[in-house]
Amino acid sequence: MAGGVDWLEAGTPLIKSEGVEAVRELRRLFPRATIVADMKIMDAGRVEVEAAAKAGANIVDVLGAASDPTIRECIQAGKNYGAKIVVDLIAVKDPISRAKEVERFGADYVTVHCSIDEQMEGKDPFETLRRVAQNVSLPVGVAGGINSETAPQALEAGASIVIVGGAITKSVDPKEAAGTIKGAMETMVAVPTQLFKRGSEAQIRDILQQISSANLSDALHRAGVIEGIRPLFQGIRVVGRTVTVRTYPGDWAKPVEAIDVAEEGDVIVVDAGGVGPAIWGELATHSAIQKGLAGVVIDGAIRDTHDIRQLKFPAFATLVMPNAGEPKGFGEIGVPVTVGNRRVETGDWILGDDDGIVVLPKSMAAEYANRGMDVLERENRIREEIKGGSTLSKVTELLRWEKK
């Protein structure tokens, strides 16, 4: 509020975890503010509007996907209890038609909403927003990944209400973030931001460059880690698409041939059975550097480690040993392999750092790169609260949320 926010919203996860007591507490803390209860009502419209309004909500949210009787009941209950009704068009198949219908029902607002899960796939709400705003006379709100760069774009597309979540709540300084976004809206000049935005397939590498392997593993529900493969030196970092190699113990022909197959920025991932002799060394490293490759990951042995460290080439391996095998040419390039405990296919993404390697399958790369960025943003906020005098246990309310 100190940063210039006009309305406060009790979001759906907050209401689900705390009930309408969250709305009641916001009303106590901000007696003159306009408070929105994002109830996402799907049924029992009268009861839920009454509960939110009596707790202090000025505006109550019902889903556009709800039945016509439920939406009409919410509108009638809103009139009875002094609350305005906003219809959220999230997941509505034909948002234009539905917006026109609820306007006829008597709704006060409609909201075009790109869900968090859709944002993780790189989607945004602006095209739908533009079409809805052109077809109704109601004030139209917009939600879904709005930040200081996109807030002016939302207004240009026809929004009367701009709903911002993570770009404020996950920021290091929420007051400053709110002020920046409000200023961008007032001046209609976008303010660049590194965080709080989601990318498409074309931005996967840029996103992964900003996050850690731990962030990505958290986003993958603590999964994706290649066990048993360690970084060759500290301060290491690798991001790239994979070119997979299956070879036999000590046979370094296919790993070296893969350097010629790979493209700039790729990572060679070798399944050598997790045993020696070494199938990669200094000369292969020089060749990979000349080709512009991003790194190598070997479920097997590597040698010439002093030279590779000096070259600062990102290399990860299961074993280190001085003896190499012979180039017999067994194996394949570009086939699915198993490294450590993890299946990897050519075209998957690799993110490696001092903690190890995480594999991001190509089929869901954009979504989970974005989710990794979300983890980073949340941790930034938690870190600031700890610096402000709290503790991790208190910030995350561990005791309260332990499984009973």
ZAVO-303293 format. One record per residue (C-alpha): residue in one letter; residue number from 1; x, y, z negated. Coordinates in steps of 0.1 Angstrom, whole numbers, padded with zeros to 4 digits, always signed. Layout:
ZAVO-303293
PT miro kelo  east north    up
PT    a  NUM     X     Y     Z
...
This chain:
ZAVO-303293
PT miro kelo  east north    up
PT    m    1 +0000 +0000 +0000
PT    a    2 +0029 +0023 -0008
PT    g    3 +0041 +0018 +0028
PT    g    4 +0009 +0030 +0043
PT    v    5 -0013 -0001 +0047
PT    d    6 -0050 +0009 +0050
PT    w    7 -0067 -0024 +0041
PT    l    8 -0056 -0054 +0020
PT    e    9 -0065 -0090 +0030
PT    a   10 -0067 -0120 +0008
PT    g   11 -0056 -0146 +0033
PT    t   12 -0072 -0181 +0036
PT    p   13 -0043 -0200 +0020
PT    l   14 -0044 -0176 -0009
PT    i   15 -0081 -0180 -0014
PT    k   16 -0079 -0218 -0010
PT    s   17 -0052 -0220 -0037
PT    e   18 -0065 -0194 -0061
PT    g   19 -0102 -0191 -0052
PT    v   20 -0120 -0157 -0051
PT    e   21 -0102 -0148 -0083
PT    a   22 -0075 -0136 -0059
PT    v   23 -0100 -0111 -0044
PT    r   24 -0111 -0101 -0079
PT    e   25 -0075 -0094 -0089
PT    l   26 -0069 -0073 -0058
PT    r   27 -0099 -0053 -0066
PT    r   28 -0087 -0047 -0102
PT    l   29 -0052 -0036 -0090
PT    f   30 -0065 -0015 -0061
PT    p   31 -0100 -0002 -0071
PT    r   32 -0104 +0021 -0041
PT    a   33 -0089 -0001 -0014
PT    t   34 -0108 -0018 +0014
PT    i   35 -0104 -0055 +0007
PT    v   36 -0109 -0082 +0033
PT    a   37 -0116 -0118 +0021
PT    d   38 -0105 -0141 +0049
PT    m   39 -0129 -0169 +0039
PT    k   40 -0130 -0185 +0074
PT    i   41 -0166 -0195 +0066
PT    m   42 -0178 -0225 +0085
PT    d   43 -0209 -0234 +0065
PT    a   44 -0229 -0222 +0035
PT    g   45 -0227 -0187 +0048
PT    r   46 -0249 -0170 +0021
PT    v   47 -0231 -0186 -0008
PT    e   48 -0196 -0178 +0004
PT    v   49 -0204 -0142 +0014
PT    e   50 -0220 -0137 -0020
PT    a   51 -0190 -0151 -0039
PT    a   52 -0165 -0130 -0020
PT    a   53 -0186 -0098 -0021
PT    k   54 -0193 -0101 -0059
PT    a   55 -0156 -0106 -0064
PT    g   56 -0150 -0072 -0048
PT    a   57 -0145 -0079 -0010
PT    n   58 -0157 -0051 +0013
PT    i   59 -0153 -0073 +0044
PT    v   60 -0158 -0111 +0047
PT    d   61 -0146 -0133 +0075
PT    v   62 -0167 -0160 +0092
PT    l   63 -0154 -0182 +0120
PT    g   64 -0168 -0177 +0155
PT    a   65 -0167 -0215 +0158
PT    a   66 -0194 -0218 +0131
PT    s   67 -0230 -0224 +0141
PT    d   68 -0253 -0196 +0150
PT    p   69 -0274 -0200 +0119
PT    t   70 -0243 -0198 +0097
PT    i   71 -0231 -0166 +0113
PT    r   72 -0265 -0150 +0111
PT    e   73 -0268 -0161 +0075
PT    c   74 -0234 -0144 +0067
PT    i   75 -0246 -0112 +0084
PT    q   76 -0278 -0112 +0064
PT    a   77 -0260 -0119 +0032
PT    g   78 -0235 -0092 +0039
PT    k   79 -0263 -0067 +0042
PT    n   80 -0278 -0079 +0009
PT    y   81 -0245 -0078 -0010
PT    g   82 -0230 -0047 +0006
PT    a   83 -0202 -0064 +0026
PT    k   84 -0194 -0061 +0063
PT    i   85 -0189 -0092 +0083
PT    v   86 -0160 -0099 +0107
PT    v   87 -0163 -0128 +0131
PT    d   88 -0129 -0145 +0137
PT    l   89 -0126 -0159 +0173
PT    i   90 -0098 -0183 +0164
PT    a   91 -0101 -0216 +0184
PT    v   92 -0133 -0204 +0202
PT    k   93 -0133 -0218 +0237
PT    d   94 -0150 -0188 +0253
PT    p   95 -0141 -0158 +0231
PT    i   96 -0158 -0133 +0255
PT    s   97 -0192 -0149 +0254
PT    r   98 -0190 -0156 +0217
PT    a   99 -0180 -0120 +0210
PT    k  100 -0210 -0108 +0229
PT    e  101 -0233 -0132 +0210
PT    v  102 -0222 -0122 +0176
PT    e  103 -0225 -0085 +0185
PT    r  104 -0261 -0092 +0193
PT    f  105 -0265 -0110 +0159
PT    g  106 -0253 -0078 +0142
PT    a  107 -0217 -0086 +0132
PT    d  108 -0197 -0055 +0122
PT    y  109 -0163 -0066 +0137
PT    v  110 -0147 -0093 +0157
PT    t  111 -0111 -0105 +0154
PT    v  112 -0090 -0120 +0182
PT    h  113 -0067 -0143 +0163
PT    c  114 -0037 -0163 +0176
PT    s  115 -0032 -0189 +0149
PT    i  116 +0001 -0194 +0132
PT    d  117 +0004 -0229 +0148
PT    e  118 -0002 -0214 +0182
PT    q  119 +0024 -0186 +0175
PT    m  120 +0049 -0214 +0169
PT    e  121 +0043 -0225 +0205
PT    g  122 +0051 -0190 +0217
PT    k  123 +0016 -0178 +0223
PT    d  124 +0002 -0143 +0216
PT    p  125 -0033 -0128 +0214
PT    f  126 -0030 -0098 +0237
PT    e  127 -0046 -0110 +0269
PT    t  128 -0076 -0123 +0251
PT    l  129 -0077 -0091 +0230
PT    r  130 -0078 -0070 +0262
PT    r  131 -0107 -0089 +0276
PT    v  132 -0128 -0090 +0244
PT    a  133 -0123 -0052 +0238
PT    q  134 -0135 -0045 +0273
PT    n  135 -0167 -0065 +0268
PT    v  136 -0180 -0054 +0233
PT    s  137 -0186 -0021 +0216
PT    l  138 -0177 -0035 +0182
PT    p  139 -0144 -0026 +0166
PT    v  140 -0120 -0054 +0175
PT    g  141 -0092 -0066 +0152
PT    v  142 -0062 -0086 +0163
PT    a  143 -0040 -0110 +0143
PT    g  144 -0012 -0133 +0152
PT    g  145 +0025 -0125 +0149
PT    i  146 +0021 -0087 +0150
PT    n  147 +0053 -0068 +0141
PT    s  148 +0068 -0033 +0146
PT    e  149 +0075 -0042 +0183
PT    t  150 +0040 -0054 +0191
PT    a  151 +0018 -0032 +0170
PT    p  152 +0016 -0004 +0196
PT    q  153 +0010 -0031 +0223
PT    a  154 -0020 -0043 +0202
PT    l  155 -0035 -0008 +0202
PT    e  156 -0029 -0004 +0239
PT    a  157 -0048 -0036 +0245
PT    g  158 -0079 -0023 +0227
PT    a  159 -0075 -0032 +0190
PT    s  160 -0090 -0009 +0164
PT    i  161 -0077 -0030 +0136
PT    v  162 -0041 -0044 +0135
PT    i  163 -0037 -0073 +0110
PT    v  164 -0001 -0080 +0099
PT    g  165 +0010 -0109 +0078
PT    g  166 +0045 -0123 +0078
PT    a  167 +0062 -0092 +0092
PT    i  168 +0054 -0076 +0058
PT    t  169 +0050 -0104 +0033
PT    k  170 +0083 -0121 +0044
PT    s  171 +0103 -0089 +0048
PT    v  172 +0132 -0081 +0025
PT    d  173 +0115 -0047 +0017
PT    p  174 +0077 -0050 +0022
PT    k  175 +0072 -0012 +0016
PT    e  176 +0097 -0003 +0043
PT    a  177 +0083 -0029 +0067
PT    a  178 +0047 -0016 +0062
PT    g  179 +0059 +0019 +0068
PT    t  180 +0078 +0010 +0099
PT    i  181 +0048 -0008 +0114
PT    k  182 +0024 +0020 +0105
PT    g  183 +0048 +0045 +0120
PT    a  184 +0050 +0025 +0152
PT    m  185 +0012 +0025 +0154
PT    e  186 +0009 +0063 +0148
PT    t  187 +0036 +0072 +0174
PT    m  188 +0028 +0043 +0198
PT    v  189 +0065 +0037 +0200
PT    a  190 +0077 +0001 +0194
PT    v  191 +0104 -0004 +0168
PT    p  192 +0128 -0033 +0177
PT    t  193 +0130 -0061 +0152
PT    q  194 +0152 -0092 +0151
PT    l  195 +0128 -0112 +0129
PT    f  196 +0090 -0119 +0128
PT    k  197 +0086 -0127 +0164
PT    r  198 +0082 -0161 +0182
PT    g  199 +0098 -0172 +0215
PT    s  200 +0090 -0195 +0244
PT    e  201 +0111 -0221 +0260
PT    a  202 +0133 -0194 +0275
PT    q  203 +0142 -0182 +0240
PT    i  204 +0150 -0215 +0223
PT    r  205 +0188 -0210 +0223
PT    d  206 +0185 -0174 +0210
PT    i  207 +0163 -0186 +0181
PT    l  208 +0185 -0215 +0172
PT    q  209 +0215 -0193 +0172
PT    q  210 +0199 -0173 +0143
PT    i  211 +0190 -0202 +0120
PT    s  212 +0208 -0229 +0101
PT    s  213 +0206 -0267 +0104
PT    a  214 +0190 -0266 +0069
PT    n  215 +0163 -0242 +0082
PT    l  216 +0156 -0264 +0112
PT    s  217 +0155 -0296 +0091
PT    d  218 +0130 -0279 +0067
PT    a  219 +0109 -0269 +0097
PT    l  220 +0109 -0306 +0109
PT    h  221 +0096 -0316 +0075
PT    r  222 +0131 -0325 +0062
PT    a  223 +0138 -0346 +0092
PT    g  224 +0159 -0345 +0124
PT    v  225 +0193 -0350 +0107
PT    i  226 +0219 -0373 +0122
PT    e  227 +0233 -0392 +0092
PT    g  228 +0270 -0401 +0089
PT    i  229 +0283 -0376 +0114
PT    r  230 +0304 -0348 +0099
PT    p  231 +0319 -0315 +0112
PT    l  232 +0355 -0315 +0121
PT    f  233 +0362 -0282 +0103
PT    q  234 +0345 -0256 +0082
PT    g  235 +0329 -0225 +0098
PT    i  236 +0317 -0247 +0127
PT    r  237 +0286 -0240 +0147
PT    v  238 +0271 -0255 +0178
PT    v  239 +0238 -0249 +0196
PT    g  240 +0229 -0264 +0230
PT    r  241 +0211 -0289 +0251
PT    t  242 +0224 -0325 +0250
PT    v  243 +0240 -0346 +0277
PT    t  244 +0239 -0381 +0263
PT    v  245 +0266 -0408 +0268
PT    r  246 +0265 -0445 +0258
PT    t  247 +0299 -0462 +0258
PT    y  248 +0317 -0491 +0243
PT    p  249 +0341 -0490 +0214
PT    g  250 +0373 -0472 +0226
PT    d  251 +0361 -0467 +0262
PT    w  252 +0366 -0430 +0269
PT    a  253 +0358 -0431 +0306
PT    k  254 +0321 -0421 +0304
PT    p  255 +0325 -0394 +0277
PT    v  256 +0352 -0377 +0299
PT    e  257 +0331 -0381 +0331
PT    a  258 +0301 -0365 +0312
PT    i  259 +0321 -0333 +0310
PT    d  260 +0318 -0330 +0348
PT    v  261 +0281 -0337 +0347
PT    a  262 +0273 -0313 +0319
PT    e  263 +0265 -0276 +0325
PT    e  264 +0277 -0245 +0307
PT    g  265 +0264 -0244 +0271
PT    d  266 +0256 -0281 +0269
PT    v  267 +0266 -0304 +0241
PT    i  268 +0279 -0339 +0249
PT    v  269 +0264 -0365 +0225
PT    v  270 +0282 -0399 +0225
PT    d  271 +0270 -0432 +0212
PT    a  272 +0302 -0452 +0207
PT    g  273 +0287 -0476 +0181
PT    g  274 +0300 -0457 +0151
PT    v  275 +0334 -0474 +0153
PT    g  276 +0369 -0468 +0167
PT    p  277 +0392 -0465 +0186
PT    a  278 +0390 -0428 +0194
PT    i  279 +0371 -0418 +0226
PT    w  280 +0378 -0380 +0224
PT    g  281 +0409 -0359 +0219
PT    e  282 +0427 -0327 +0228
PT    l  283 +0428 -0332 +0265
PT    a  284 +0390 -0339 +0267
PT    t  285 +0385 -0308 +0245
PT    h  286 +0405 -0286 +0269
PT    s  287 +0385 -0299 +0298
PT    a  288 +0352 -0292 +0279
PT    i  289 +0363 -0257 +0271
PT    q  290 +0372 -0250 +0308
PT    k  291 +0337 -0262 +0317
PT    g  292 +0321 -0239 +0291
PT    l  293 +0305 -0266 +0270
PT    a  294 +0292 -0258 +0236
PT    g  295 +0305 -0288 +0217
PT    v  296 +0306 -0326 +0212
PT    v  297 +0289 -0350 +0188
PT    i  298 +0304 -0385 +0186
PT    d  299 +0290 -0415 +0168
PT    g  300 +0325 -0430 +0168
PT    a  301 +0360 -0418 +0165
PT    i  302 +0379 -0387 +0175
PT    r  303 +0416 -0379 +0174
PT    d  304 +0440 -0349 +0179
PT    t  305 +0420 -0331 +0152
PT    h  306 +0446 -0305 +0144
PT    d  307 +0447 -0293 +0180
PT    i  308 +0409 -0293 +0182
PT    r  309 +0406 -0272 +0151
PT    q  310 +0432 -0248 +0165
PT    l  311 +0410 -0245 +0197
PT    k  312 +0379 -0239 +0174
PT    f  313 +0359 -0263 +0196
PT    p  314 +0328 -0275 +0178
PT    a  315 +0333 -0312 +0173
PT    f  316 +0314 -0336 +0150
PT    a  317 +0323 -0373 +0146
PT    t  318 +0318 -0403 +0124
PT    l  319 +0355 -0413 +0122
PT    v  320 +0390 -0398 +0127
PT    m  321 +0419 -0420 +0138
PT    p  322 +0450 -0417 +0159
PT    n  323 +0446 -0446 +0183
PT    a  324 +0426 -0443 +0215
PT    g  325 +0410 -0470 +0236
PT    e  326 +0412 -0476 +0273
PT    p  327 +0391 -0460 +0301
PT    k  328 +0372 -0491 +0315
PT    g  329 +0341 -0473 +0326
PT    f  330 +0315 -0492 +0307
PT    g  331 +0283 -0474 +0297
PT    e  332 +0259 -0448 +0310
PT    i  333 +0254 -0410 +0312
PT    g  334 +0220 -0395 +0306
PT    v  335 +0203 -0424 +0290
PT    p  336 +0186 -0424 +0256
PT    v  337 +0211 -0431 +0228
PT    t  338 +0211 -0437 +0191
PT    v  339 +0236 -0417 +0171
PT    g  340 +0237 -0422 +0134
PT    n  341 +0201 -0430 +0127
PT    r  342 +0186 -0407 +0153
PT    r  343 +0174 -0413 +0189
PT    v  344 +0187 -0386 +0213
PT    e  345 +0177 -0380 +0249
PT    t  346 +0194 -0358 +0275
PT    g  347 +0177 -0324 +0273
PT    d  348 +0171 -0325 +0235
PT    w  349 +0185 -0296 +0215
PT    i  350 +0213 -0298 +0190
PT    l  351 +0220 -0275 +0161
PT    g  352 +0251 -0282 +0141
PT    d  353 +0270 -0263 +0114
PT    d  354 +0289 -0270 +0082
PT    d  355 +0260 -0291 +0068
PT    g  356 +0258 -0314 +0098
PT    i  357 +0237 -0320 +0129
PT    v  358 +0200 -0317 +0135
PT    v  359 +0183 -0329 +0167
PT    l  360 +0153 -0311 +0181
PT    p  361 +0135 -0332 +0207
PT    k  362 +0128 -0313 +0239
PT    s  363 +0091 -0321 +0238
PT    m  364 +0086 -0298 +0208
PT    a  365 +0116 -0276 +0209
PT    a  366 +0100 -0242 +0213
PT    e  367 +0075 -0248 +0185
PT    y  368 +0099 -0261 +0159
PT    a  369 +0126 -0236 +0168
PT    n  370 +0100 -0210 +0159
PT    r  371 +0091 -0229 +0127
PT    g  372 +0128 -0228 +0118
PT    m  373 +0127 -0190 +0122
PT    d  374 +0097 -0190 +0099
PT    v  375 +0117 -0209 +0072
PT    l  376 +0145 -0184 +0075
PT    e  377 +0122 -0154 +0071
PT    r  378 +0105 -0169 +0040
PT    e  379 +0139 -0177 +0024
PT    n  380 +0150 -0140 +0030
PT    r  381 +0120 -0129 +0009
PT    i  382 +0127 -0154 -0018
PT    r  383 +0163 -0144 -0020
PT    e  384 +0153 -0108 -0026
PT    e  385 +0130 -0117 -0054
PT    i  386 +0158 -0137 -0070
PT    k  387 +0181 -0107 -0067
PT    g  388 +0154 -0086 -0083
PT    g  389 +0157 -0106 -0115
PT    s  390 +0135 -0137 -0109
PT    t  391 +0146 -0173 -0105
PT    l  392 +0139 -0199 -0078
PT    s  393 +0117 -0219 -0102
PT    k  394 +0096 -0188 -0110
PT    v  395 +0093 -0175 -0074
PT    t  396 +0082 -0209 -0060
PT    e  397 +0061 -0217 -0091
PT    l  398 +0075 -0252 -0093
PT    l  399 +0058 -0262 -0125
PT    r  400 +0024 -0251 -0113
PT    w  401 +0026 -0269 -0080
PT    e  402 +0042 -0302 -0091
PT    k  403 +0021 -0332 -0081
PT    k  404 -0001 -0343 -0109
